[in-house]
Amino acid sequence: MGGVTRIAILGGGPGGYEAALVAAQLGAEVVIVERDGVGGACVLADCVPSKTLIATSESIAALEGIEALGVRSRAGGAATEHVEVDAPTVYSRVKTLAAAQSADITHRMLGEGVQIRQGTARFVGPGRIEVVSTGGSEELAADVILIATGASPRVLPGAEPDGERILNWQQVYDLPALPEHLVVVGSGVTGAEFASAYLALGSQVTLVSSRDRVMPSEDADAALLIEEVFTRRGMQIMKQARAAAVRRSGGGVEVELRDGRTVRGSHCLVTVGSVPNTADLALDRVGVATDDAGYVKVDRVSRTNVQGVYAAGDCTGLLLLASVAAMQGRTAMWHALGDAVLPLRLATVSANVFTDPEIATVGLPAVEAAADRSGFREVKLPLATNARAKMQGIQDGFVKLFCRPGTGIVLGGVVVAPRASELILPVSLAVQQGLTVDQLAHTFTIYPSISGSITEAARRLHLSVQD
């Protein structure tokens, strides 16, 4: 490409703004179009708000069991009995923090010379988009266009959200108080996270799962442990229960199941997946291919089937993670602008479920490995044997490592623990760099530490590999 490359980015979430920063640093002229605000739904209504809410719930959950550590309430009784959650303050903090994060990203992008247009965009032809805002519309020409429009909560027919009693996960922050009894429909990652958070905050929670266990796409041992924790803390889990409809009933809601049963609560949170925000982009005008669900098809460097058009993030349906969206966006710009680029390797992606305890995974998922158990070696260590875990009163959790037999190359791992999202990093590094269990086992860790269980698992895998 001769001269300055013009980049147009549709969507200001992690895929969009990370791409914009890379492109600007590489000397391109960048325009980003975002409807709701820089950071997109991830920052303003999804990931950042939900994890902020979860951080509040964690502070309450940390009080449970502290009597066993010798800490007593002066008023007598359990510490959590004397804690009250101020819902308006909690929700206000959530929204304030999200807005501040968006402002920080905006400041960074403007400092890098990125132009920001508030509005929506659609294709009008090859290399051309129309930007529509409250002030009118304009056409922009671009050498490279990145589609990063994200996804939105899927609406369950018969359970349309009203923002008051029937909610999607972006609407809970406008409630005037905590739900007295929250019925969560959908037991995937999002449903499990909100169920865990509201249980800790003090709501009665019923989790409606259409499968025989919660989080069926996660490691089976991890999901079963979380189920046990949920049940022990008072959550009702309804398995093999698929919702048919949700309706207002008196001062609450009634969830009708397909088998004829009903569940009553004060509020219902519907978490049944996402749909890509691609329907209004006029992709057919330039021939961008999508699958039957509307997700944009891309290769490992984020290219679509149309030259000069890339896509990143949840609109591609690859892995609905902010970290993956950001990497897809960066990869697209590195490739488009001729910089060094490594194709995306899903086997190196780490992910985390922010329940209590957290579930962090990387590399080879156990659900895939179970099909051919001769292709890997596995060690699982319960945290109950870890000295630091004993000191902190941690009873639930484990570390699991997978490696290739013969070579001992680390294929992946699972950590279930408080702050598992931080503990997974050494395993992610081992998977990314192709390290062996011996190399991991010979790495110093602090004693006592939870991370010590990772190197201990590696030492035990060393012996397994030699068998």
Secondary structure, 3 states (H helix, E strand, C coil): CCCCCEEEEECCCHHHHHHHHHHHHCCCEEEEEECCCCCHHHHHCCHHHHHHHHHHHHHHHCCCCHHHHCCCCCCCCCHHHHCCCCHHHHHHHHHHHHHHHHHHHHHHHHHCCCEEEECEEEEEECCEEEEEECCEEEEEECCEEEECCCEEECCCCCCCCCCCCEECCCCHHHCCCCCCEEEEECCCHHHHHHHHHHHHHCCEEEEECCCCCCCCCCCHHHHHHHHHHHHHCCCEEECCCCEEEEEEECCEEEEEECCCCEEEECEEEECCCEEECCCCCCHHHCCCCECCCCCECCCCCCECCCCCEEECCHHHCCCCCHHHHHHHHHHHHHHHCCCCCCCCCHHHCEEEECCCCEEEEEECCHHHHHHHHHHCEEEEEEHHHCHHHHHHCCCCCEEEEEECCCCCEEEEEEEEECCHHHHCHHHHHHHHHCCEHHHHHCCCCCCCCCCHHHHHHHHHHHHHHHC
